[in-house]
């Protein structure tokens, strides 16, 4: 049997939480198409026993935090986790900003939107390549000492970055991408197990790719009378007792389906079959997206350089 709860700081929460990135508009920008439906989903999640609600100031920006307050404040018995470190410039546009002054501003704005004096779990959303992670975490430690943060976490880190963060801050959790299809953070999960930290897996259904998978995942789902999504989540929860997952959804039916994964026990043979599952279609799609993202960043950098170039020198030599 897999453990029923995981401990984050001093709070024991069920293994499945809820991510709120889906409760915004297209491109994680603006309000969702049905704000009242989003509030109903949040309330229903709490009714069904979800205790970990994960959000970020950049979701909207501000939209998901506001919806959480409108639906669940004062959060009795809940652990509300939020994040700071990204600036938003439009749909699908994200830019890291983990300067100490930016993190202080982000945290204080999240306190206001969530309607609390102290945030249960505040996470550094990203490692900013232009700011040493030690400086970013030191700023969060200052906010913690002021009583504005209860526990600290980090997101999207590798083992070396986690070690550097822990050298200057009492980190209790790591939130990284992990799923049956995306296993690049397994070394970080192992580090969490060794250090007694919680690991929060985001995109545990690979952005929906695992909800309709065939192959071994589909075969095992049929044998359990379950869905591929439930089996994929059950596999993930069985990966480590330190792990909790935060599948996101804007659908009540998918919420209830996801929570049903906690009832599925996979055999050793089933787990071994899934361990061998390579999901090449997903890998190809991710590789294509990475190439497009790199091309987009290159175009954006070129545009910034051209914008900084004096007008009288543009086009010289052409």
C-alpha positions as CSV (number, residue, x, y, z in Angstrom):
1,X,0.0,0.0,0.0
2,X,1.3,3.5,-0.8
3,X,1.2,6.0,2.0
4,X,-2.0,8.1,2.3
5,X,-0.3,11.4,3.0
6,X,3.0,13.2,2.5
7,X,4.4,15.8,4.9
8,X,5.3,19.2,3.6
9,X,7.0,21.1,6.4
10,X,4.8,20.3,9.4
11,X,1.6,19.6,7.4
12,X,0.5,16.1,6.3
13,X,-1.6,16.3,3.1
14,X,-3.2,13.7,0.9
15,X,-1.0,12.5,-2.0
16,X,-3.1,14.2,-4.7
17,X,-3.4,18.0,-4.6
18,X,-4.7,20.4,-7.2
19,X,-2.8,22.7,-9.5
20,X,-4.6,25.9,-10.5
21,X,-2.7,26.9,-13.7
22,X,-5.7,25.7,-15.7
23,X,-8.1,28.1,-14.0
24,X,-7.1,31.0,-16.2
25,X,-7.6,32.1,-19.8
26,X,-5.8,30.9,-22.9
27,X,-2.1,31.0,-22.6
28,X,-2.4,31.2,-18.7
29,X,-3.5,34.8,-19.3
30,X,-6.5,36.6,-17.9
31,X,-9.7,35.1,-16.5
32,X,-11.0,31.7,-17.4
33,X,-14.1,31.5,-19.7
34,X,-16.3,30.5,-16.7
35,X,-15.0,32.1,-13.4
36,X,-17.9,30.8,-11.4
37,X,-17.3,27.3,-12.7
38,X,-13.7,27.7,-11.6
39,X,-14.8,28.6,-8.1
40,X,-17.2,25.6,-8.0
41,X,-14.3,23.3,-9.0
42,X,-12.1,24.6,-6.2
43,X,-14.9,24.2,-3.6
44,X,-15.7,20.7,-4.9
45,X,-12.0,19.7,-4.6
46,X,-12.0,20.7,-1.0
47,X,-15.2,18.8,-0.4
48,X,-13.6,15.7,-1.9
49,X,-10.6,15.9,0.5
50,X,-8.0,17.8,-1.5
51,X,-5.9,19.7,1.0
52,X,-2.9,21.0,-1.1
53,X,-3.8,23.8,-3.5
54,X,-0.9,25.0,-5.6
55,X,-1.0,28.4,-7.4
56,X,1.3,31.2,-8.5
57,X,1.2,35.0,-8.9
58,X,2.0,34.5,-12.6
59,X,-1.2,32.5,-13.3
60,X,-3.3,35.2,-14.9
61,X,-1.3,37.0,-13.6
62,X,-3.1,37.1,-10.2
63,X,-6.2,35.3,-11.5
64,X,-5.7,31.9,-9.8
65,X,-4.8,33.4,-6.5
66,X,-7.9,35.7,-6.6
67,X,-10.2,32.7,-7.5
68,X,-8.7,30.7,-4.6
69,X,-9.6,33.5,-2.1
70,X,-13.1,33.9,-3.5
71,X,-13.8,30.2,-3.3
72,X,-11.9,28.9,-0.2
73,X,-10.9,31.7,2.1
74,X,-10.1,31.4,5.1
75,X,-8.7,28.0,3.9
76,X,-9.5,26.1,7.1
77,X,-7.5,22.8,7.1
78,X,-6.0,23.6,3.7
79,X,-2.4,24.1,2.6
80,X,-2.2,26.9,0.0
81,X,1.1,27.1,-1.8
82,X,2.0,29.9,-4.2
83,X,5.1,30.9,-6.2
84,X,7.0,33.9,-7.3
85,X,9.7,34.6,-9.8
86,X,8.1,35.0,-13.2
87,X,7.0,38.2,-15.0
88,X,4.2,37.9,-17.5
89,X,4.1,39.9,-20.7
90,X,1.2,38.3,-22.4
91,X,-0.4,34.9,-23.3
92,X,2.3,32.1,-23.3
93,X,5.0,34.8,-22.4
94,X,7.1,34.2,-19.3
95,X,10.3,36.0,-18.2
96,X,12.2,35.1,-15.0
97,X,12.8,37.9,-12.5
98,X,14.1,36.6,-9.2
99,X,15.8,39.7,-8.0
100,X,15.3,40.1,-4.2
101,X,13.2,43.3,-4.7
102,X,11.0,41.6,-7.3
103,X,10.4,38.6,-5.1
104,X,9.5,40.8,-2.1
105,X,7.0,42.7,-4.2
106,X,5.6,39.4,-5.6
107,X,5.2,37.9,-2.2
108,X,3.5,40.9,-0.7
109,X,1.1,41.1,-3.6
110,X,0.3,37.4,-3.2
111,X,-0.4,38.0,0.5
112,X,-2.9,40.6,-0.4
113,X,-4.6,38.6,-3.2
114,X,-4.9,35.5,-1.0
115,X,-6.1,37.5,2.0
116,X,-3.6,36.1,4.5
117,X,-0.9,37.5,6.7
118,X,1.4,34.5,6.1
119,X,1.7,32.1,3.1
120,X,1.8,28.4,4.1
121,X,4.3,27.5,1.4
122,X,6.1,30.0,-0.8
123,X,8.1,28.6,-3.7
124,X,10.8,30.1,-5.9
125,X,9.1,29.4,-9.3
126,X,12.2,29.4,-11.5
127,X,16.0,29.8,-11.3
128,X,16.8,33.1,-12.9
129,X,20.0,32.7,-14.9
130,X,20.9,36.4,-14.2
131,X,20.5,36.1,-10.4
132,X,22.4,33.6,-8.2
133,X,19.9,31.3,-6.5
134,X,21.5,32.1,-3.2
135,X,20.4,35.7,-3.5
136,X,16.9,34.8,-4.4
137,X,16.5,32.4,-1.5
138,X,18.1,34.8,0.9
139,X,15.3,37.3,0.0
140,X,12.7,34.7,0.8
141,X,14.4,33.8,4.1
142,X,14.1,37.5,5.0
143,X,10.4,37.4,4.3
144,X,10.1,34.2,6.3
145,X,11.8,35.9,9.3
146,X,9.3,38.7,9.0
147,X,6.4,36.2,9.4
148,X,5.2,36.5,5.9
149,X,6.1,33.0,4.8
150,X,5.6,29.8,6.8
151,X,7.6,27.3,4.7
152,X,9.9,27.7,1.7
153,X,10.1,25.6,-1.5
154,X,11.9,25.6,-4.8
155,X,10.7,24.7,-8.3
156,X,12.3,23.5,-11.5
157,X,15.7,22.9,-10.1
158,X,18.4,20.3,-10.7
159,X,20.3,18.5,-7.9
160,X,23.1,21.1,-7.8
161,X,20.7,24.0,-7.6
162,X,18.7,22.3,-4.9
163,X,21.9,21.9,-2.8
164,X,22.8,25.5,-3.3
165,X,19.3,26.6,-2.2
166,X,19.4,24.4,0.9
167,X,22.7,25.9,1.9
168,X,21.1,29.3,2.6
169,X,17.4,28.4,3.2
170,X,15.3,25.8,5.1
171,X,13.7,24.3,2.0
172,X,10.9,21.8,2.7
173,X,9.8,20.9,-0.8
174,X,10.7,20.8,-4.4
175,X,8.2,21.2,-7.3
176,X,9.5,19.7,-10.6
177,X,7.9,18.2,-13.7
178,X,7.5,14.4,-13.3
179,X,5.3,11.9,-14.9
180,X,5.3,8.5,-16.6
181,X,6.2,10.4,-19.8
182,X,8.6,12.9,-18.4
183,X,11.2,11.4,-16.0
184,X,14.0,13.9,-16.1
185,X,13.6,14.9,-12.4
186,X,14.2,11.4,-10.9
187,X,17.6,12.4,-9.6
188,X,16.0,15.4,-7.8
189,X,13.3,13.1,-6.4
190,X,16.1,10.8,-5.0
191,X,17.7,13.8,-3.5
192,X,14.4,14.8,-1.8
193,X,14.0,11.3,-0.4
194,X,17.5,11.4,1.1
195,X,17.0,14.8,2.6
196,X,13.5,14.3,3.9
197,X,11.9,16.8,1.6
198,X,8.6,16.6,-0.1
199,X,8.5,16.3,-3.9
200,X,5.6,18.0,-5.7
201,X,5.1,16.6,-9.2
202,X,3.6,19.1,-11.7
203,X,2.2,18.1,-15.1
204,X,1.8,14.5,-13.8
205,X,-0.4,13.7,-16.8
206,X,2.0,15.3,-19.2
207,X,-0.3,18.1,-20.1
208,X,-3.1,15.6,-21.0
209,X,-1.0,13.3,-23.2
210,X,-1.5,10.4,-20.7
211,X,-5.2,10.7,-20.6
212,X,-5.8,8.8,-23.8
213,X,-2.7,6.7,-24.1
214,X,-2.7,3.2,-25.5
215,X,0.0,0.5,-25.2
216,X,0.7,-0.9,-21.7
217,X,-0.9,2.1,-20.1
218,X,-4.2,1.5,-21.9
219,X,-4.0,-2.3,-21.3
220,X,-3.5,-1.9,-17.6
221,X,-6.2,0.7,-17.3
222,X,-8.7,-1.7,-18.9
223,X,-7.7,-4.5,-16.5
224,X,-8.5,-2.3,-13.5
225,X,-11.7,-0.8,-15.0
226,X,-9.9,2.5,-14.7
227,X,-8.8,5.3,-17.1
228,X,-5.2,5.8,-18.4
229,X,-5.0,9.0,-16.4
230,X,-5.8,7.2,-13.2
231,X,-3.2,4.5,-13.8
232,X,-0.6,7.1,-14.8
233,X,-1.2,8.9,-11.5
234,X,-1.2,5.6,-9.5
235,X,2.2,4.8,-11.1
236,X,3.6,8.2,-10.1
237,X,2.3,8.0,-6.5
238,X,3.9,4.6,-6.1
239,X,7.2,5.9,-7.3
240,X,8.1,7.4,-3.8
241,X,6.5,8.0,-0.4
242,X,8.0,11.5,-0.6
243,X,5.9,12.4,-3.7
244,X,2.7,14.3,-4.1
245,X,1.2,15.2,-7.4
246,X,-0.9,18.3,-8.4
247,X,-2.8,17.5,-11.6
248,X,-4.6,20.6,-12.9
249,X,-8.0,20.7,-14.5
250,X,-11.0,23.0,-15.1
251,X,-13.4,20.0,-15.4
252,X,-15.3,18.7,-12.4
253,X,-15.5,15.2,-14.0
254,X,-11.7,15.1,-14.6
255,X,-11.2,16.3,-11.0
256,X,-13.2,13.4,-9.7
257,X,-11.5,11.0,-12.1
258,X,-8.1,12.1,-11.1
259,X,-8.8,11.6,-7.4
260,X,-9.9,8.1,-8.1
261,X,-6.3,7.2,-8.8
262,X,-5.6,6.9,-5.0
263,X,-7.7,3.7,-4.9
264,X,-5.6,1.9,-7.6
265,X,-2.9,-0.5,-6.5
266,X,-0.6,-1.6,-9.2
267,X,1.2,-5.0,-9.1
268,X,4.9,-5.3,-9.3
269,X,4.5,-6.7,-12.9
270,X,2.3,-3.8,-13.9
271,X,4.7,-1.2,-12.5
272,X,7.6,-2.9,-14.4
273,X,5.6,-2.8,-17.7
274,X,5.0,0.9,-17.2
275,X,8.6,1.5,-16.2
276,X,9.5,0.2,-19.7
277,X,6.9,2.3,-21.5
278,X,8.8,4.9,-23.6
279,X,5.9,7.0,-25.1
280,X,7.8,8.0,-28.2
281,X,4.9,10.2,-29.5
282,X,5.1,12.4,-26.4
283,X,8.9,12.6,-26.6
284,X,8.7,13.7,-30.3
285,X,6.1,16.4,-29.4
286,X,8.2,17.7,-26.6
287,X,11.3,17.8,-28.8
288,X,9.4,19.8,-31.4
289,X,8.1,22.3,-28.7
290,X,11.6,22.8,-27.3
291,X,13.0,23.6,-30.8
292,X,10.2,26.1,-31.4
293,X,10.8,27.6,-27.9
294,X,14.5,28.1,-28.6
295,X,13.7,29.7,-32.0
296,X,11.2,32.0,-30.3
297,X,13.7,33.0,-27.6
298,X,16.3,33.7,-30.3
299,X,13.9,35.9,-32.3
300,X,13.0,37.8,-29.1
301,X,16.6,38.3,-28.3
302,X,17.3,39.6,-31.8
303,X,14.4,42.0,-31.5
304,X,15.7,43.4,-28.3
305,X,19.1,43.9,-29.7
306,X,17.6,45.7,-32.8
307,X,15.5,47.9,-30.5
308,X,18.6,49.0,-28.6
309,X,20.6,49.7,-31.7
310,X,20.6,53.5,-32.7
311,X,18.2,54.2,-35.5
312,X,20.9,55.7,-37.8
313,X,23.0,52.5,-37.6
314,X,20.2,50.1,-38.5
315,X,20.7,48.5,-41.9
316,X,24.2,49.8,-42.3
317,X,26.2,47.8,-44.7
318,X,23.2,46.2,-46.3
